[in-house]
Amino acid sequence: MASEYDELGLKVQRAQHALEKIRGTGSVDGVTVEVDAENRLVAVSGSRGETIMAAYLLAVRDLQPRVAEALRELAADPQVTSAMVFTEANAAHLEAERVDRAAAEVDEYFERSW
């Protein structure tokens, strides 16, 4: 009979497998970027840095719902939930700062474009 840990291990493996396949794409002004489920740039077409950043943010927004779905089963596990709450509490302020900086960069790009 499988233990709780075996079950959790299978959930983690399923989530990892689903996440490996997920890609998000975003295009702005002829520049297209592709990112993986960890928001890492996988591919970029174009040469303007500001435009690439704006496209990158769109790609991240595109994949976020699919990432959430891939993690749904794992996140529903009480053991994982406890660990996630602890981790998120410690990292939330850093992520908020990063998102604010990235949004400001996109805003600056579009303001300069007008």
Backbone bond lengths (Angstrom), bond angles and torsions (degrees), N, CA, C in turn:
res aa  C-N    CA-C-N  psi(-1)  N-CA   C-N-CA  omega(-1)  CA-C   N-CA-C  phi
1 M - - - 1.449 - - 1.524 109.69 -
2 A 1.310 116.31 137.39 1.457 121.49 -177.53 1.526 110.78 -73.63
3 S 1.328 115.53 138.94 1.462 119.94 178.24 1.526 110.22 -84.20
4 E 1.326 115.64 172.29 1.467 120.48 176.67 1.519 110.43 -59.22
5 Y 1.339 115.54 -37.17 1.459 120.25 -178.26 1.527 111.55 -69.18
6 D 1.344 116.15 -36.75 1.468 119.49 176.20 1.524 109.99 -63.51
7 E 1.342 115.66 -43.51 1.465 120.26 179.00 1.524 110.89 -61.14
8 L 1.317 115.90 -44.86 1.465 120.51 179.04 1.526 110.49 -62.83
9 G 1.324 115.92 -41.02 1.467 119.70 178.02 1.515 112.09 -60.07
10 L 1.328 117.25 -40.77 1.465 121.13 177.89 1.525 111.29 -65.18
11 K 1.332 116.89 -40.16 1.465 120.68 177.79 1.525 110.36 -61.69
12 V 1.328 115.92 -43.32 1.470 120.48 179.39 1.528 110.09 -62.39
13 Q 1.328 116.91 -44.74 1.460 120.50 179.34 1.525 111.97 -61.64
14 R 1.332 117.55 -42.41 1.467 120.51 178.80 1.524 110.74 -63.29
15 A 1.321 116.57 -43.11 1.462 120.32 179.49 1.527 110.49 -64.31
16 Q 1.339 117.24 -44.87 1.460 120.32 179.41 1.526 111.27 -60.85
17 H 1.316 116.73 -42.59 1.464 120.73 -179.96 1.535 110.43 -62.87
18 A 1.323 116.71 -44.24 1.467 120.36 178.95 1.529 110.74 -64.02
19 L 1.317 116.66 -41.53 1.468 120.60 -178.38 1.521 112.46 -66.08
20 E 1.318 117.72 -34.53 1.462 120.96 179.82 1.524 112.33 -61.86
21 K 1.317 117.12 -28.13 1.467 121.44 -177.39 1.531 113.59 -86.85
22 I 1.317 117.77 -19.22 1.464 120.93 -172.13 1.526 111.02 -77.00
23 R 1.325 115.28 132.69 1.459 122.63 174.92 1.525 108.04 -133.94
24 G 1.318 116.00 143.47 1.458 121.91 174.24 1.514 108.67 -116.98
25 T 1.328 116.53 145.38 1.460 119.85 177.95 1.517 109.78 -129.58
26 G 1.320 115.22 149.64 1.456 121.82 175.83 1.518 109.15 -146.94
27 S 1.321 116.29 142.72 1.464 121.35 179.79 1.519 109.96 -130.67
28 V 1.329 115.86 135.65 1.460 123.06 176.26 1.520 107.47 -143.00
29 D 1.316 116.67 127.24 1.471 122.34 175.63 1.528 113.84 47.65
30 G 1.315 117.96 45.09 1.459 121.76 175.67 1.516 115.40 81.83
31 V 1.309 117.90 2.41 1.462 121.45 176.79 1.521 107.64 -108.30
32 T 1.330 116.78 128.93 1.457 121.50 178.86 1.519 108.91 -121.18
33 V 1.336 115.22 135.39 1.462 120.44 175.22 1.517 108.54 -123.62
34 E 1.328 114.80 153.00 1.459 121.94 175.37 1.523 106.95 -125.40
35 V 1.329 116.78 134.86 1.463 122.21 179.51 1.521 109.88 -124.93
36 D 1.335 115.39 156.98 1.461 119.50 175.98 1.522 109.90 -95.47
37 A 1.307 117.15 -176.39 1.459 121.80 -175.16 1.524 113.53 -67.29
38 E 1.314 117.52 -12.33 1.459 121.18 175.66 1.526 110.98 -99.64
39 N 1.329 115.96 16.68 1.464 123.46 178.47 1.526 113.51 63.20
40 R 1.308 116.42 24.55 1.463 120.51 176.32 1.518 108.47 -89.75
41 L 1.327 115.57 139.70 1.463 119.78 176.04 1.523 109.04 -65.37
42 V 1.324 115.52 129.22 1.454 121.48 178.56 1.521 109.60 -104.12
43 A 1.328 116.87 -38.26 1.459 121.93 -178.67 1.526 109.47 -151.48
44 V 1.338 115.84 147.16 1.467 122.10 178.52 1.518 107.99 -138.88
45 S 1.334 115.98 135.72 1.467 119.14 171.01 1.523 107.04 -124.10
46 G 1.324 117.01 133.03 1.461 121.82 -176.43 1.518 110.00 118.82
47 S 1.315 116.08 174.84 1.453 117.20 -174.44 1.530 114.88 -131.50
48 R 1.318 120.15 -4.72 1.468 121.46 -176.99 1.520 110.98 -93.49
49 G 1.317 116.37 120.19 1.450 121.96 -174.56 1.512 114.35 -59.88
50 E 1.324 118.12 -44.52 1.465 120.64 -178.68 1.526 111.20 -64.74
51 T 1.294 115.88 -40.30 1.460 120.34 178.98 1.524 110.09 -67.40
52 I 1.318 115.99 -39.11 1.461 120.26 178.45 1.532 110.25 -61.67
53 M 1.322 116.59 -41.48 1.467 119.21 179.54 1.525 111.32 -63.32
54 A 1.309 117.46 -42.38 1.461 120.84 178.57 1.531 110.83 -62.63
55 A 1.321 116.79 -42.08 1.463 120.70 178.01 1.529 110.62 -66.45
56 Y 1.310 117.16 -37.82 1.460 121.56 177.62 1.527 110.95 -57.99
57 L 1.310 117.00 -46.31 1.458 120.10 -179.55 1.526 111.83 -63.58
58 L 1.316 117.50 -36.77 1.470 120.50 176.22 1.532 111.23 -64.80
59 A 1.327 116.70 -40.06 1.462 120.56 179.41 1.525 111.31 -64.29
60 V 1.328 116.70 -40.74 1.459 120.24 178.70 1.522 110.22 -62.56
61 R 1.332 116.71 -43.05 1.466 119.77 177.48 1.531 111.42 -63.17
62 D 1.334 117.34 -34.24 1.462 121.85 -179.54 1.529 111.61 -64.72
63 L 1.308 118.30 -40.01 1.464 119.76 -175.08 1.521 114.24 -88.05
64 Q 1.301 119.59 -17.54 1.463 121.07 -174.83 1.529 114.58 -55.30
65 P 1.328 120.79 -42.87 1.477 118.67 178.61 1.529 112.79 -63.11
66 R 1.332 117.90 -35.61 1.466 120.77 179.91 1.521 111.24 -71.92
67 V 1.322 116.88 -34.51 1.461 120.58 176.14 1.527 109.57 -65.04
68 A 1.322 116.49 -45.02 1.465 120.46 178.69 1.527 110.76 -59.11
69 E 1.307 117.55 -41.01 1.467 121.29 179.17 1.527 110.87 -65.93
70 A 1.327 117.43 -40.94 1.463 120.70 180.00 1.529 111.43 -64.14
71 L 1.314 117.27 -30.31 1.462 121.96 -178.39 1.529 113.28 -93.95
72 R 1.321 117.43 -4.05 1.462 122.00 -174.45 1.526 112.63 -52.20
73 E 1.326 117.92 -52.34 1.466 121.36 -177.32 1.530 110.58 -62.61
74 L 1.302 116.23 -43.94 1.464 120.18 -179.26 1.527 110.95 -65.24
75 A 1.315 116.78 -42.74 1.464 120.98 -178.77 1.519 112.37 -66.80
76 A 1.327 117.78 -21.43 1.463 121.22 179.66 1.530 112.25 -79.22
77 D 1.326 117.84 -13.39 1.459 121.29 -179.86 1.531 109.58 -74.28
78 P 1.338 118.80 129.40 1.470 121.33 -176.31 1.531 113.92 -58.84
79 Q 1.330 117.91 -37.25 1.463 120.25 178.90 1.526 110.94 -65.02
80 V 1.305 115.61 -42.81 1.461 120.38 -179.86 1.519 109.92 -69.07
81 T 1.318 116.66 -39.53 1.464 120.76 179.15 1.523 110.66 -57.93
82 S 1.319 117.45 -44.51 1.460 120.79 178.87 1.528 111.49 -60.43
83 A 1.311 116.33 -45.57 1.460 120.40 179.72 1.529 110.90 -65.70
84 M 1.336 116.62 -39.14 1.466 120.46 -179.08 1.528 111.16 -66.80
85 V 1.325 117.80 -40.03 1.462 121.27 179.58 1.525 109.61 -61.08
86 F 1.319 115.90 -44.70 1.463 120.24 179.11 1.525 111.00 -62.40
87 T 1.321 116.89 -47.78 1.456 121.55 -178.23 1.520 111.66 -64.80
88 E 1.316 116.42 -45.20 1.466 120.29 -179.09 1.517 112.27 -64.31
89 A 1.317 117.10 -37.13 1.463 120.15 179.74 1.520 110.89 -62.88
90 N 1.317 116.49 -36.27 1.463 120.44 -178.71 1.523 112.72 -80.55
91 A 1.324 117.74 -25.17 1.456 120.55 -175.19 1.523 114.20 -105.12
92 A 1.317 118.60 -8.91 1.467 121.84 -172.77 1.523 112.67 -58.82
93 H 1.305 117.54 -43.17 1.464 119.11 -177.19 1.521 111.71 -67.68
94 L 1.323 118.76 -34.00 1.469 121.15 177.81 1.525 111.08 -67.18
95 E 1.328 116.65 -42.13 1.463 120.48 179.06 1.524 110.76 -65.90
96 A 1.315 117.07 -40.59 1.466 120.44 178.88 1.517 110.70 -60.77
97 E 1.301 117.37 -42.01 1.463 120.98 177.81 1.520 111.16 -63.89
98 R 1.333 117.31 -42.14 1.468 120.82 179.88 1.519 110.95 -63.55
99 V 1.333 116.86 -44.77 1.459 121.46 -179.85 1.527 110.45 -63.22
100 D 1.322 117.08 -42.33 1.465 120.49 178.44 1.524 111.36 -60.92
101 R 1.331 116.72 -42.96 1.475 120.22 178.89 1.525 110.81 -63.78
102 A 1.339 116.48 -44.49 1.462 120.38 -178.71 1.527 110.93 -65.00
103 A 1.327 117.63 -42.09 1.470 121.08 178.71 1.517 110.50 -63.64
104 A 1.319 117.40 -39.37 1.464 120.70 178.47 1.525 110.72 -63.84
105 E 1.321 117.35 -37.98 1.466 121.10 178.34 1.531 110.89 -64.90
106 V 1.324 116.73 -41.98 1.466 120.22 178.15 1.526 110.07 -65.40
107 D 1.323 117.14 -44.10 1.464 120.69 177.88 1.520 111.22 -58.12
108 E 1.347 116.61 -43.93 1.466 121.05 178.77 1.532 110.67 -61.44
109 Y 1.336 116.09 -41.32 1.464 119.84 179.76 1.526 110.45 -59.87
110 F 1.321 116.62 -49.54 1.455 119.39 -177.17 1.515 111.85 -69.79
111 E 1.324 118.19 -32.70 1.466 119.93 175.86 1.520 111.63 -65.00
112 R 1.329 116.97 -39.34 1.467 120.38 177.62 1.521 112.09 -70.48
113 S 1.331 116.11 -26.93 1.469 120.84 -178.40 1.515 113.24 -71.72
114 W 1.360 116.23 -24.35 1.452 119.02 -177.51 1.458 108.00 -80.03
